[in-house]
Amino acid sequence: MNDISRSNSTGAGPVLTKFSNTGCCPSEPAKKPPGTYICIECGDAHITFRTAVDEYKVKCPKCNTMMVRKPTPLT
């Protein structure tokens, strides 16, 4: 224990930012990009989002599977 140096300098430890992923703190849920999402399982449901949404919101309301983003053509 004598080999541990005591320093009064700042910045000696790791810096935590809101973008660091250390696993110690709960993080925000993953965001999905805006667009039209369709269900590939049942084919009935489609939802259009104008802004980025949480990952859990893109589940099919009918069969509860993850919906996929419909590819949009480039303009």
PyMOL Python script that loads the backbone (N, CA, C, O; Angstrom):
from pymol import cmd

cmd.read_pdbstr("""\
ATOM      1  N   MET A   1       0.800  -1.194   0.000  1.00  0.00           N
ATOM      2  CA  MET A   1       0.000   0.000   0.000  1.00  0.00           C
ATOM      3  C   MET A   1       0.848   1.267   0.000  1.00  0.00           C
ATOM      4  O   MET A   1       0.331   2.356  -0.247  1.00  0.00           O
ATOM      5  N   ASN A   2       2.110   1.141   0.266  1.00  0.00           N
ATOM      6  CA  ASN A   2       2.969   2.314   0.299  1.00  0.00           C
ATOM      7  C   ASN A   2       3.293   2.831  -1.094  1.00  0.00           C
ATOM      8  O   ASN A   2       3.700   3.982  -1.250  1.00  0.00           O
ATOM      9  N   ASP A   3       3.116   1.986  -2.111  1.00  0.00           N
ATOM     10  CA  ASP A   3       3.467   2.404  -3.459  1.00  0.00           C
ATOM     11  C   ASP A   3       2.361   3.236  -4.120  1.00  0.00           C
ATOM     12  O   ASP A   3       2.521   3.685  -5.255  1.00  0.00           O
ATOM     13  N   ILE A   4       1.252   3.441  -3.426  1.00  0.00           N
ATOM     14  CA  ILE A   4       0.191   4.281  -3.974  1.00  0.00           C
ATOM     15  C   ILE A   4       0.575   5.739  -3.740  1.00  0.00           C
ATOM     16  O   ILE A   4       0.779   6.163  -2.603  1.00  0.00           O
ATOM     17  N   SER A   5       0.669   6.488  -4.811  1.00  0.00           N
ATOM     18  CA  SER A   5       1.046   7.892  -4.681  1.00  0.00           C
ATOM     19  C   SER A   5      -0.196   8.734  -4.454  1.00  0.00           C
ATOM     20  O   SER A   5      -1.250   8.486  -5.038  1.00  0.00           O
ATOM     21  N   ARG A   6      -0.058   9.695  -3.628  1.00  0.00           N
ATOM     22  CA  ARG A   6      -1.165  10.608  -3.357  1.00  0.00           C
ATOM     23  C   ARG A   6      -0.899  11.890  -4.125  1.00  0.00           C
ATOM     24  O   ARG A   6       0.140  12.535  -3.981  1.00  0.00           O
ATOM     25  N   SER A   7      -1.870  12.227  -4.937  1.00  0.00           N
ATOM     26  CA  SER A   7      -1.699  13.394  -5.782  1.00  0.00           C
ATOM     27  C   SER A   7      -2.894  14.311  -5.594  1.00  0.00           C
ATOM     28  O   SER A   7      -4.031  13.855  -5.480  1.00  0.00           O
ATOM     29  N   ASN A   8      -2.628  15.590  -5.563  1.00  0.00           N
ATOM     30  CA  ASN A   8      -3.687  16.588  -5.459  1.00  0.00           C
ATOM     31  C   ASN A   8      -4.059  17.143  -6.824  1.00  0.00           C
ATOM     32  O   ASN A   8      -4.858  18.074  -6.924  1.00  0.00           O
ATOM     33  N   SER A   9      -3.487  16.580  -7.864  1.00  0.00           N
ATOM     34  CA  SER A   9      -3.767  17.089  -9.199  1.00  0.00           C
ATOM     35  C   SER A   9      -5.151  16.653  -9.657  1.00  0.00           C
ATOM     36  O   SER A   9      -5.627  15.576  -9.298  1.00  0.00           O
ATOM     37  N   THR A  10      -5.784  17.493 -10.446  1.00  0.00           N
ATOM     38  CA  THR A  10      -7.110  17.158 -10.962  1.00  0.00           C
ATOM     39  C   THR A  10      -6.965  16.432 -12.285  1.00  0.00           C
ATOM     40  O   THR A  10      -5.942  16.555 -12.959  1.00  0.00           O
ATOM     41  N   GLY A  11      -7.968  15.691 -12.649  1.00  0.00           N
ATOM     42  CA  GLY A  11      -7.943  14.983 -13.922  1.00  0.00           C
ATOM     43  C   GLY A  11      -7.180  13.682 -13.875  1.00  0.00           C
ATOM     44  O   GLY A  11      -6.843  13.132 -14.923  1.00  0.00           O
ATOM     45  N   ALA A  12      -6.895  13.169 -12.683  1.00  0.00           N
ATOM     46  CA  ALA A  12      -6.125  11.940 -12.581  1.00  0.00           C
ATOM     47  C   ALA A  12      -6.978  10.704 -12.869  1.00  0.00           C
ATOM     48  O   ALA A  12      -6.451   9.662 -13.259  1.00  0.00           O
ATOM     49  N   GLY A  13      -8.286  10.817 -12.677  1.00  0.00           N
ATOM     50  CA  GLY A  13      -9.164   9.664 -12.871  1.00  0.00           C
ATOM     51  C   GLY A  13      -9.873   9.720 -14.206  1.00  0.00           C
ATOM     52  O   GLY A  13      -9.676  10.649 -14.989  1.00  0.00           O
ATOM     53  N   PRO A  14     -10.700   8.718 -14.463  1.00  0.00           N
ATOM     54  CA  PRO A  14     -11.456   8.718 -15.717  1.00  0.00           C
ATOM     55  C   PRO A  14     -12.513   9.815 -15.729  1.00  0.00           C
ATOM     56  O   PRO A  14     -13.083  10.156 -14.692  1.00  0.00           O
ATOM     57  N   VAL A  15     -12.760  10.350 -16.887  1.00  0.00           N
ATOM     58  CA  VAL A  15     -13.730  11.423 -17.035  1.00  0.00           C
ATOM     59  C   VAL A  15     -15.033  10.821 -17.539  1.00  0.00           C
ATOM     60  O   VAL A  15     -15.057  10.132 -18.558  1.00  0.00           O
ATOM     61  N   LEU A  16     -16.110  11.086 -16.822  1.00  0.00           N
ATOM     62  CA  LEU A  16     -17.409  10.581 -17.225  1.00  0.00           C
ATOM     63  C   LEU A  16     -18.183  11.674 -17.930  1.00  0.00           C
ATOM     64  O   LEU A  16     -18.331  12.781 -17.413  1.00  0.00           O
ATOM     65  N   THR A  17     -18.665  11.361 -19.090  1.00  0.00           N
ATOM     66  CA  THR A  17     -19.514  12.285 -19.826  1.00  0.00           C
ATOM     67  C   THR A  17     -20.826  11.592 -20.112  1.00  0.00           C
ATOM     68  O   THR A  17     -20.981  10.403 -19.830  1.00  0.00           O
ATOM     69  N   LYS A  18     -21.765  12.321 -20.666  1.00  0.00           N
ATOM     70  CA  LYS A  18     -23.040  11.685 -20.978  1.00  0.00           C
ATOM     71  C   LYS A  18     -22.924  10.727 -22.149  1.00  0.00           C
ATOM     72  O   LYS A  18     -23.853   9.963 -22.411  1.00  0.00           O
ATOM     73  N   PHE A  19     -21.799  10.751 -22.862  1.00  0.00           N
ATOM     74  CA  PHE A  19     -21.587   9.866 -23.989  1.00  0.00           C
ATOM     75  C   PHE A  19     -20.752   8.644 -23.630  1.00  0.00           C
ATOM     76  O   PHE A  19     -20.632   7.722 -24.438  1.00  0.00           O
ATOM     77  N   SER A  20     -20.176   8.621 -22.434  1.00  0.00           N
ATOM     78  CA  SER A  20     -19.351   7.473 -22.062  1.00  0.00           C
ATOM     79  C   SER A  20     -20.243   6.321 -21.632  1.00  0.00           C
ATOM     80  O   SER A  20     -21.285   6.524 -21.009  1.00  0.00           O
ATOM     81  N   ASN A  21     -19.828   5.133 -21.965  1.00  0.00           N
ATOM     82  CA  ASN A  21     -20.596   3.945 -21.646  1.00  0.00           C
ATOM     83  C   ASN A  21     -19.757   3.076 -20.731  1.00  0.00           C
ATOM     84  O   ASN A  21     -19.009   2.216 -21.196  1.00  0.00           O
ATOM     85  N   THR A  22     -19.879   3.299 -19.430  1.00  0.00           N
ATOM     86  CA  THR A  22     -19.077   2.553 -18.477  1.00  0.00           C
ATOM     87  C   THR A  22     -19.827   1.388 -17.874  1.00  0.00           C
ATOM     88  O   THR A  22     -19.209   0.518 -17.261  1.00  0.00           O
ATOM     89  N   GLY A  23     -21.130   1.341 -18.024  1.00  0.00           N
ATOM     90  CA  GLY A  23     -21.903   0.247 -17.482  1.00  0.00           C
ATOM     91  C   GLY A  23     -22.321   0.450 -16.046  1.00  0.00           C
ATOM     92  O   GLY A  23     -23.040  -0.384 -15.496  1.00  0.00           O
ATOM     93  N   CYS A  24     -21.895   1.529 -15.422  1.00  0.00           N
ATOM     94  CA  CYS A  24     -22.244   1.752 -14.027  1.00  0.00           C
ATOM     95  C   CYS A  24     -23.540   2.529 -13.881  1.00  0.00           C
ATOM     96  O   CYS A  24     -24.206   2.443 -12.849  1.00  0.00           O
ATOM     97  N   CYS A  25     -23.892   3.266 -14.880  1.00  0.00           N
ATOM     98  CA  CYS A  25     -25.074   4.120 -14.787  1.00  0.00           C
ATOM     99  C   CYS A  25     -26.094   3.708 -15.837  1.00  0.00           C
ATOM    100  O   CYS A  25     -25.717   3.250 -16.916  1.00  0.00           O
ATOM    101  N   PRO A  26     -27.382   3.862 -15.537  1.00  0.00           N
ATOM    102  CA  PRO A  26     -28.385   3.536 -16.562  1.00  0.00           C
ATOM    103  C   PRO A  26     -28.284   4.501 -17.732  1.00  0.00           C
ATOM    104  O   PRO A  26     -28.111   5.706 -17.550  1.00  0.00           O
ATOM    105  N   SER A  27     -28.393   3.966 -18.902  1.00  0.00           N
ATOM    106  CA  SER A  27     -28.284   4.810 -20.083  1.00  0.00           C
ATOM    107  C   SER A  27     -29.662   5.002 -20.698  1.00  0.00           C
ATOM    108  O   SER A  27     -30.615   4.305 -20.350  1.00  0.00           O
ATOM    109  N   GLU A  28     -29.752   5.931 -21.593  1.00  0.00           N
ATOM    110  CA  GLU A  28     -31.005   6.174 -22.286  1.00  0.00           C
ATOM    111  C   GLU A  28     -31.268   5.027 -23.254  1.00  0.00           C
ATOM    112  O   GLU A  28     -30.325   4.435 -23.779  1.00  0.00           O
ATOM    113  N   PRO A  29     -32.536   4.707 -23.495  1.00  0.00           N
ATOM    114  CA  PRO A  29     -32.824   3.639 -24.452  1.00  0.00           C
ATOM    115  C   PRO A  29     -32.365   4.008 -25.858  1.00  0.00           C
ATOM    116  O   PRO A  29     -32.266   5.187 -26.201  1.00  0.00           O
ATOM    117  N   ALA A  30     -32.092   3.006 -26.653  1.00  0.00           N
ATOM    118  CA  ALA A  30     -31.630   3.245 -28.016  1.00  0.00           C
ATOM    119  C   ALA A  30     -32.729   3.932 -28.823  1.00  0.00           C
ATOM    120  O   ALA A  30     -33.912   3.637 -28.654  1.00  0.00           O
ATOM    121  N   LYS A  31     -32.329   4.841 -29.691  1.00  0.00           N
ATOM    122  CA  LYS A  31     -33.282   5.580 -30.523  1.00  0.00           C
ATOM    123  C   LYS A  31     -33.285   5.015 -31.930  1.00  0.00           C
ATOM    124  O   LYS A  31     -32.239   4.654 -32.469  1.00  0.00           O
ATOM    125  N   LYS A  32     -34.448   4.943 -32.511  1.00  0.00           N
ATOM    126  CA  LYS A  32     -34.610   4.521 -33.899  1.00  0.00           C
ATOM    127  C   LYS A  32     -34.840   5.764 -34.747  1.00  0.00           C
ATOM    128  O   LYS A  32     -35.483   6.705 -34.282  1.00  0.00           O
ATOM    129  N   PRO A  33     -34.335   5.798 -35.978  1.00  0.00           N
ATOM    130  CA  PRO A  33     -34.497   6.981 -36.829  1.00  0.00           C
ATOM    131  C   PRO A  33     -35.944   7.151 -37.278  1.00  0.00           C
ATOM    132  O   PRO A  33     -36.699   6.179 -37.309  1.00  0.00           O
ATOM    133  N   PRO A  34     -36.337   8.371 -37.627  1.00  0.00           N
ATOM    134  CA  PRO A  34     -37.702   8.587 -38.107  1.00  0.00           C
ATOM    135  C   PRO A  34     -37.940   7.889 -39.440  1.00  0.00           C
ATOM    136  O   PRO A  34     -37.001   7.621 -40.191  1.00  0.00           O
ATOM    137  N   GLY A  35     -39.194   7.602 -39.721  1.00  0.00           N
ATOM    138  CA  GLY A  35     -39.550   6.935 -40.968  1.00  0.00           C
ATOM    139  C   GLY A  35     -40.781   6.077 -40.772  1.00  0.00           C
ATOM    140  O   GLY A  35     -41.424   6.125 -39.723  1.00  0.00           O
ATOM    141  N   THR A  36     -41.103   5.299 -41.776  1.00  0.00           N
ATOM    142  CA  THR A  36     -42.247   4.406 -41.717  1.00  0.00           C
ATOM    143  C   THR A  36     -41.764   3.011 -41.340  1.00  0.00           C
ATOM    144  O   THR A  36     -40.866   2.461 -41.977  1.00  0.00           O
ATOM    145  N   TYR A  37     -42.358   2.456 -40.321  1.00  0.00           N
ATOM    146  CA  TYR A  37     -42.011   1.121 -39.850  1.00  0.00           C
ATOM    147  C   TYR A  37     -43.152   0.174 -40.175  1.00  0.00           C
ATOM    148  O   TYR A  37     -44.320   0.500 -39.964  1.00  0.00           O
ATOM    149  N   ILE A  38     -42.809  -1.007 -40.693  1.00  0.00           N
ATOM    150  CA  ILE A  38     -43.815  -2.001 -41.048  1.00  0.00           C
ATOM    151  C   ILE A  38     -43.502  -3.293 -40.305  1.00  0.00           C
ATOM    152  O   ILE A  38     -42.353  -3.569 -39.959  1.00  0.00           O
ATOM    153  N   CYS A  39     -44.546  -4.075 -40.070  1.00  0.00           N
ATOM    154  CA  CYS A  39     -44.385  -5.355 -39.399  1.00  0.00           C
ATOM    155  C   CYS A  39     -44.186  -6.433 -40.457  1.00  0.00           C
ATOM    156  O   CYS A  39     -45.014  -6.595 -41.353  1.00  0.00           O
ATOM    157  N   ILE A  40     -43.092  -7.161 -40.346  1.00  0.00           N
ATOM    158  CA  ILE A  40     -42.840  -8.225 -41.317  1.00  0.00           C
ATOM    159  C   ILE A  40     -43.478  -9.536 -40.874  1.00  0.00           C
ATOM    160  O   ILE A  40     -43.577 -10.480 -41.657  1.00  0.00           O
ATOM    161  N   GLU A  41     -43.910  -9.593 -39.620  1.00  0.00           N
ATOM    162  CA  GLU A  41     -44.516 -10.822 -39.107  1.00  0.00           C
ATOM    163  C   GLU A  41     -45.971 -10.950 -39.559  1.00  0.00           C
ATOM    164  O   GLU A  41     -46.345 -11.953 -40.167  1.00  0.00           O
ATOM    165  N   CYS A  42     -46.794  -9.939 -39.264  1.00  0.00           N
ATOM    166  CA  CYS A  42     -48.210 -10.040 -39.619  1.00  0.00           C
ATOM    167  C   CYS A  42     -48.553  -9.240 -40.874  1.00  0.00           C
ATOM    168  O   CYS A  42     -49.524  -9.568 -41.555  1.00  0.00           O
ATOM    169  N   GLY A  43     -47.789  -8.212 -41.194  1.00  0.00           N
ATOM    170  CA  GLY A  43     -47.997  -7.436 -42.409  1.00  0.00           C
ATOM    171  C   GLY A  43     -49.125  -6.423 -42.336  1.00  0.00           C
ATOM    172  O   GLY A  43     -49.328  -5.667 -43.285  1.00  0.00           O
ATOM    173  N   ASP A  44     -49.860  -6.388 -41.242  1.00  0.00           N
ATOM    174  CA  ASP A  44     -50.995  -5.479 -41.119  1.00  0.00           C
ATOM    175  C   ASP A  44     -50.603  -4.082 -40.646  1.00  0.00           C
ATOM    176  O   ASP A  44     -51.161  -3.090 -41.116  1.00  0.00           O
ATOM    177  N   ALA A  45     -49.663  -3.996 -39.733  1.00  0.00           N
ATOM    178  CA  ALA A  45     -49.367  -2.734 -39.066  1.00  0.00           C
ATOM    179  C   ALA A  45     -48.279  -1.953 -39.783  1.00  0.00           C
ATOM    180  O   ALA A  45     -47.300  -2.524 -40.263  1.00  0.00           O
ATOM    181  N   HIS A  46     -48.462  -0.648 -39.850  1.00  0.00           N
ATOM    182  CA  HIS A  46     -47.404   0.267 -40.261  1.00  0.00           C
ATOM    183  C   HIS A  46     -47.607   1.579 -39.509  1.00  0.00           C
ATOM    184  O   HIS A  46     -48.725   2.080 -39.381  1.00  0.00           O
ATOM    185  N   ILE A  47     -46.492   2.122 -39.013  1.00  0.00           N
ATOM    186  CA  ILE A  47     -46.505   3.349 -38.222  1.00  0.00           C
ATOM    187  C   ILE A  47     -45.472   4.286 -38.811  1.00  0.00           C
ATOM    188  O   ILE A  47     -44.367   3.860 -39.149  1.00  0.00           O
ATOM    189  N   THR A  48     -45.821   5.574 -38.938  1.00  0.00           N
ATOM    190  CA  THR A  48     -44.895   6.588 -39.432  1.00  0.00           C
ATOM    191  C   THR A  48     -44.512   7.508 -38.279  1.00  0.00           C
ATOM    192  O   THR A  48     -45.379   8.091 -37.629  1.00  0.00           O
ATOM    193  N   PHE A  49     -43.207   7.637 -38.028  1.00  0.00           N
ATOM    194  CA  PHE A  49     -42.681   8.531 -37.004  1.00  0.00           C
ATOM    195  C   PHE A  49     -41.967   9.683 -37.694  1.00  0.00           C
ATOM    196  O   PHE A  49     -41.214   9.470 -38.645  1.00  0.00           O
ATOM    197  N   ARG A  50     -42.198  10.900 -37.221  1.00  0.00           N
ATOM    198  CA  ARG A  50     -41.555  12.096 -37.781  1.00  0.00           C
ATOM    199  C   ARG A  50     -40.263  12.446 -37.056  1.00  0.00           C
ATOM    200  O   ARG A  50     -39.427  13.165 -37.604  1.00  0.00           O
ATOM    201  N   THR A  51     -40.085  11.954 -35.839  1.00  0.00           N
ATOM    202  CA  THR A  51     -38.878  12.206 -35.056  1.00  0.00           C
ATOM    203  C   THR A  51     -38.304  10.872 -34.590  1.00  0.00           C
ATOM    204  O   THR A  51     -38.947   9.830 -34.723  1.00  0.00           O
ATOM    205  N   ALA A  52     -37.102  10.912 -34.050  1.00  0.00           N
ATOM    206  CA  ALA A  52     -36.488   9.692 -33.524  1.00  0.00           C
ATOM    207  C   ALA A  52     -37.296   9.193 -32.334  1.00  0.00           C
ATOM    208  O   ALA A  52     -37.749   9.985 -31.508  1.00  0.00           O
ATOM    209  N   VAL A  53     -37.474   7.893 -32.249  1.00  0.00           N
ATOM    210  CA  VAL A  53     -38.286   7.298 -31.186  1.00  0.00           C
ATOM    211  C   VAL A  53     -37.488   6.249 -30.435  1.00  0.00           C
ATOM    212  O   VAL A  53     -36.482   5.738 -30.928  1.00  0.00           O
ATOM    213  N   ASP A  54     -37.959   5.932 -29.219  1.00  0.00           N
ATOM    214  CA  ASP A  54     -37.338   4.881 -28.430  1.00  0.00           C
ATOM    215  C   ASP A  54     -37.555   3.532 -29.097  1.00  0.00           C
ATOM    216  O   ASP A  54     -38.524   3.330 -29.828  1.00  0.00           O
ATOM    217  N   GLU A  55     -36.633   2.614 -28.831  1.00  0.00           N
ATOM    218  CA  GLU A  55     -36.670   1.314 -29.482  1.00  0.00           C
ATOM    219  C   GLU A  55     -37.924   0.522 -29.122  1.00  0.00           C
ATOM    220  O   GLU A  55     -38.448  -0.216 -29.956  1.00  0.00           O
ATOM    221  N   TYR A  56     -38.405   0.665 -27.901  1.00  0.00           N
ATOM    222  CA  TYR A  56     -39.569  -0.123 -27.489  1.00  0.00           C
ATOM    223  C   TYR A  56     -40.864   0.353 -28.143  1.00  0.00           C
ATOM    224  O   TYR A  56     -41.856  -0.375 -28.098  1.00  0.00           O
ATOM    225  N   LYS A  57     -40.898   1.528 -28.741  1.00  0.00           N
ATOM    226  CA  LYS A  57     -42.112   2.036 -29.376  1.00  0.00           C
ATOM    227  C   LYS A  57     -42.330   1.477 -30.773  1.00  0.00           C
ATOM    228  O   LYS A  57     -43.412   1.656 -31.333  1.00  0.00           O
ATOM    229  N   VAL A  58     -41.346   0.809 -31.352  1.00  0.00           N
ATOM    230  CA  VAL A  58     -41.496   0.288 -32.707  1.00  0.00           C
ATOM    231  C   VAL A  58     -41.880  -1.190 -32.699  1.00  0.00           C
ATOM    232  O   VAL A  58     -41.549  -1.929 -33.627  1.00  0.00           O
ATOM    233  N   LYS A  59     -42.575  -1.613 -31.658  1.00  0.00           N
ATOM    234  CA  LYS A  59     -43.108  -2.969 -31.622  1.00  0.00           C
ATOM    235  C   LYS A  59     -44.500  -2.960 -32.227  1.00  0.00           C
ATOM    236  O   LYS A  59     -45.254  -2.002 -32.054  1.00  0.00           O
ATOM    237  N   CYS A  60     -44.836  -4.019 -32.929  1.00  0.00           N
ATOM    238  CA  CYS A  60     -46.140  -4.147 -33.565  1.00  0.00           C
ATOM    239  C   CYS A  60     -47.229  -4.201 -32.500  1.00  0.00           C
ATOM    240  O   CYS A  60     -47.133  -4.992 -31.562  1.00  0.00           O
ATOM    241  N   PRO A  61     -48.265  -3.369 -32.631  1.00  0.00           N
ATOM    242  CA  PRO A  61     -49.341  -3.405 -31.638  1.00  0.00           C
ATOM    243  C   PRO A  61     -50.177  -4.681 -31.721  1.00  0.00           C
ATOM    244  O   PRO A  61     -50.885  -5.021 -30.773  1.00  0.00           O
ATOM    245  N   LYS A  62     -50.100  -5.379 -32.835  1.00  0.00           N
ATOM    246  CA  LYS A  62     -50.918  -6.576 -33.016  1.00  0.00           C
ATOM    247  C   LYS A  62     -50.213  -7.840 -32.532  1.00  0.00           C
ATOM    248  O   LYS A  62     -50.782  -8.610 -31.758  1.00  0.00           O
ATOM    249  N   CYS A  63     -48.978  -8.058 -32.985  1.00  0.00           N
ATOM    250  CA  CYS A  63     -48.280  -9.305 -32.641  1.00  0.00           C
ATOM    251  C   CYS A  63     -47.066  -9.092 -31.725  1.00  0.00           C
ATOM    252  O   CYS A  63     -46.417 -10.067 -31.344  1.00  0.00           O
ATOM    253  N   ASN A  64     -46.749  -7.856 -31.367  1.00  0.00           N
ATOM    254  CA  ASN A  64     -45.694  -7.496 -30.409  1.00  0.00           C
ATOM    255  C   ASN A  64     -44.294  -7.901 -30.866  1.00  0.00           C
ATOM    256  O   ASN A  64     -43.444  -8.190 -30.024  1.00  0.00           O
ATOM    257  N   THR A  65     -44.031  -7.931 -32.163  1.00  0.00           N
ATOM    258  CA  THR A  65     -42.682  -8.166 -32.668  1.00  0.00           C
ATOM    259  C   THR A  65     -42.077  -6.834 -33.100  1.00  0.00           C
ATOM    260  O   THR A  65     -42.798  -5.860 -33.314  1.00  0.00           O
ATOM    261  N   MET A  66     -40.767  -6.795 -33.225  1.00  0.00           N
ATOM    262  CA  MET A  66     -40.096  -5.555 -33.628  1.00  0.00           C
ATOM    263  C   MET A  66     -40.393  -5.266 -35.098  1.00  0.00           C
ATOM    264  O   MET A  66     -40.249  -6.135 -35.957  1.00  0.00           O
ATOM    265  N   MET A  67     -40.805  -4.042 -35.367  1.00  0.00           N
ATOM    266  CA  MET A  67     -41.082  -3.627 -36.734  1.00  0.00           C
ATOM    267  C   MET A  67     -39.792  -3.146 -37.383  1.00  0.00           C
ATOM    268  O   MET A  67     -38.879  -2.708 -36.684  1.00  0.00           O
ATOM    269  N   VAL A  68     -39.701  -3.218 -38.692  1.00  0.00           N
ATOM    270  CA  VAL A  68     -38.515  -2.787 -39.415  1.00  0.00           C
ATOM    271  C   VAL A  68     -38.840  -1.528 -40.211  1.00  0.00           C
ATOM    272  O   VAL A  68     -39.982  -1.299 -40.610  1.00  0.00           O
ATOM    273  N   ARG A  69     -37.814  -0.725 -40.430  1.00  0.00           N
ATOM    274  CA  ARG A  69     -37.988   0.530 -41.145  1.00  0.00           C
ATOM    275  C   ARG A  69     -38.099   0.254 -42.637  1.00  0.00           C
ATOM    276  O   ARG A  69     -37.276  -0.455 -43.215  1.00  0.00           O
ATOM    277  N   LYS A  70     -39.102   0.811 -43.234  1.00  0.00           N
ATOM    278  CA  LYS A  70     -39.333   0.656 -44.669  1.00  0.00           C
ATOM    279  C   LYS A  70     -38.298   1.491 -45.418  1.00  0.00           C
ATOM    280  O   LYS A  70     -38.147   2.679 -45.134  1.00  0.00           O
ATOM    281  N   PRO A  71     -37.591   0.896 -46.360  1.00  0.00           N
ATOM    282  CA  PRO A  71     -36.602   1.677 -47.092  1.00  0.00           C
ATOM    283  C   PRO A  71     -37.287   2.747 -47.946  1.00  0.00           C
ATOM    284  O   PRO A  71     -38.292   2.487 -48.607  1.00  0.00           O
ATOM    285  N   THR A  72     -36.728   3.934 -47.918  1.00  0.00           N
ATOM    286  CA  THR A  72     -37.280   5.035 -48.711  1.00  0.00           C
ATOM    287  C   THR A  72     -36.346   5.340 -49.872  1.00  0.00           C
ATOM    288  O   THR A  72     -35.127   5.302 -49.704  1.00  0.00           O
ATOM    289  N   PRO A  73     -36.887   5.638 -51.037  1.00  0.00           N
ATOM    290  CA  PRO A  73     -36.023   5.949 -52.183  1.00  0.00           C
ATOM    291  C   PRO A  73     -35.367   7.313 -52.009  1.00  0.00           C
ATOM    292  O   PRO A  73     -35.933   8.210 -51.385  1.00  0.00           O
ATOM    293  N   LEU A  74     -34.198   7.456 -52.554  1.00  0.00           N
ATOM    294  CA  LEU A  74     -33.489   8.730 -52.503  1.00  0.00           C
ATOM    295  C   LEU A  74     -34.140   9.702 -53.485  1.00  0.00           C
ATOM    296  O   LEU A  74     -34.498   9.320 -54.599  1.00  0.00           O
ATOM    297  N   THR A  75     -34.288  10.946 -53.072  1.00  0.00           N
ATOM    298  CA  THR A  75     -34.888  11.952 -53.945  1.00  0.00           C
ATOM    299  C   THR A  75     -33.856  12.830 -54.587  1.00  0.00           C
ATOM    300  O   THR A  75     -34.200  13.729 -55.353  1.00  0.00           O
TER     301      THR A  75
END
""", "prot")
cmd.dss("prot")
cmd.show_as("cartoon", "prot")
cmd.util.cbc("prot")
cmd.orient("prot")
